[in-house]
Amino acid sequence: MIKGFKEFILRGNVIDLAVAVVIGAAFTLIVNQIVAGLINPLIALVFNAGSLDQVGWTVTNLAGDEVFFGFGMILGAIINFLAVAVVVYFVFVYPMNRFKERAAAKRGIPEEEASDLPTEQELLIQIRDLLAAQPKA
């Protein structure tokens, strides 16, 4: 039982996933601080409010109570998400795609040929069909 757990933990993708979660949490904190310290105040200036949490409108209900509808928090969450997505794309995804293209070019595999290669699932289907076509012994 311990041996199986050790093999599971030492598997490469588990370690990679753990590192990604830790780095992602730290990275999220950085992006949240940039959004909270720079972007939110700029938007609050446009809406003439102290913070995005105060951006919205107040409606009086039939009982005379005031109800606040704050769309600033939603706007802040959307901006935060887009900021994270943009940074992840330009810092991680785009450079990794460029690295893979260069590695394929160094190996002498043109991009068109690399995309024409069958997928693992297609290869397994071909093997299954070949095995089924063999005469039974």
C-alpha positions in Angstrom: 0.0 0.0 0.0 2.8 2.4 0.9 4.7 1.4 -2.3 1.6 2.3 -4.4 1.3 5.6 -2.7 5.0 6.4 -3.3 4.7 5.5 -7.0 1.6 7.8 -7.3 3.3 10.7 -5.6 6.5 10.4 -7.5 4.7 10.2 -10.8 5.8 13.3 -12.9 2.4 14.7 -13.6 1.4 14.7 -9.9 4.5 16.8 -9.0 3.9 19.1 -12.0 0.3 19.6 -10.9 1.3 20.4 -7.3 3.8 23.0 -8.5 1.2 24.5 -10.8 -1.3 24.9 -8.0 1.3 26.6 -5.8 2.6 28.9 -8.5 -1.0 29.6 -9.6 -2.0 30.7 -6.1 1.0 33.0 -5.8 0.4 34.3 -9.3 -3.3 35.0 -8.5 -2.3 37.0 -5.5 -0.1 39.2 -7.7 -2.8 39.8 -10.3 -5.4 40.5 -7.6 -3.1 43.1 -6.1 -2.5 44.7 -9.5 -6.3 44.8 -10.2 -7.1 46.1 -6.7 -4.3 48.7 -6.6 -4.3 50.0 -10.2 -7.3 49.0 -12.3 -10.1 49.2 -9.7 -9.1 52.8 -8.7 -9.1 53.8 -12.3 -12.5 52.4 -12.9 -13.7 54.0 -9.6 -12.5 57.4 -10.9 -14.7 56.9 -14.0 -17.7 56.1 -11.9 -16.9 58.7 -9.3 -16.8 56.2 -6.4 -14.3 55.4 -3.7 -14.0 51.8 -4.8 -15.6 49.4 -7.2 -17.7 48.0 -4.3 -19.5 51.3 -4.2 -20.4 51.4 -7.9 -24.0 50.6 -8.5 -27.4 52.0 -7.8 -29.8 52.2 -4.9 -33.5 51.4 -5.3 -36.2 52.0 -2.7 -38.6 49.1 -2.2 -42.3 49.3 -1.3 -41.6 49.3 2.4 -39.3 52.3 2.1 -36.1 50.4 2.6 -33.1 51.1 0.3 -31.6 48.2 -1.6 -28.2 48.6 -3.2 -27.4 46.8 -6.5 -23.6 46.8 -6.8 -22.4 46.0 -10.3 -18.9 47.2 -9.5 -18.0 44.0 -7.7 -19.1 42.0 -10.8 -17.1 44.3 -13.0 -14.1 43.9 -10.8 -14.4 40.1 -10.9 -14.6 40.2 -14.7 -11.6 42.5 -15.0 -9.7 40.2 -12.6 -10.5 37.1 -14.7 -9.5 38.8 -17.9 -6.3 40.1 -16.4 -5.4 36.6 -15.2 -6.3 35.1 -18.6 -4.3 37.6 -20.6 -1.2 37.2 -18.4 -1.4 33.4 -18.4 -1.7 33.4 -22.2 1.1 35.7 -22.9 3.4 34.5 -20.2 2.8 30.7 -20.4 0.8 29.5 -23.4 2.2 31.7 -26.2 5.9 31.1 -25.2 5.3 27.3 -24.8 3.7 27.1 -28.2 6.6 29.0 -29.8 9.1 26.7 -28.0 7.3 23.6 -29.3 7.3 25.0 -32.9 11.0 25.7 -32.6 11.7 22.2 -31.2 9.7 20.6 -34.0 11.6 22.7 -36.6 15.0 21.6 -35.1 14.0 18.0 -35.4 13.2 18.7 -39.1 9.4 18.0 -38.8 7.5 20.6 -40.8 4.4 21.9 -38.9 2.1 20.5 -41.6 3.5 17.0 -41.4 3.3 17.1 -37.6 -0.4 17.9 -37.7 -0.9 15.0 -40.3 0.3 12.4 -37.9 -2.4 10.1 -36.5 -3.5 10.6 -32.9 -3.0 7.9 -30.3 -6.7 7.0 -30.5 -6.6 6.7 -34.2 -3.6 4.3 -34.0 -5.3 2.2 -31.4 -8.4 1.9 -33.7 -6.1 0.8 -36.6 -4.5 -1.8 -34.4 -7.8 -3.1 -33.2 -9.1 -3.3 -36.8 -5.9 -5.2 -37.9 -6.2 -7.7 -35.1 -9.9 -8.3 -35.9 -9.0 -8.9 -39.6 -6.5 -11.5 -38.8 -7.6 -15.1 -39.4 -8.5 -17.0 -36.2 -6.1 -19.8 -35.3 
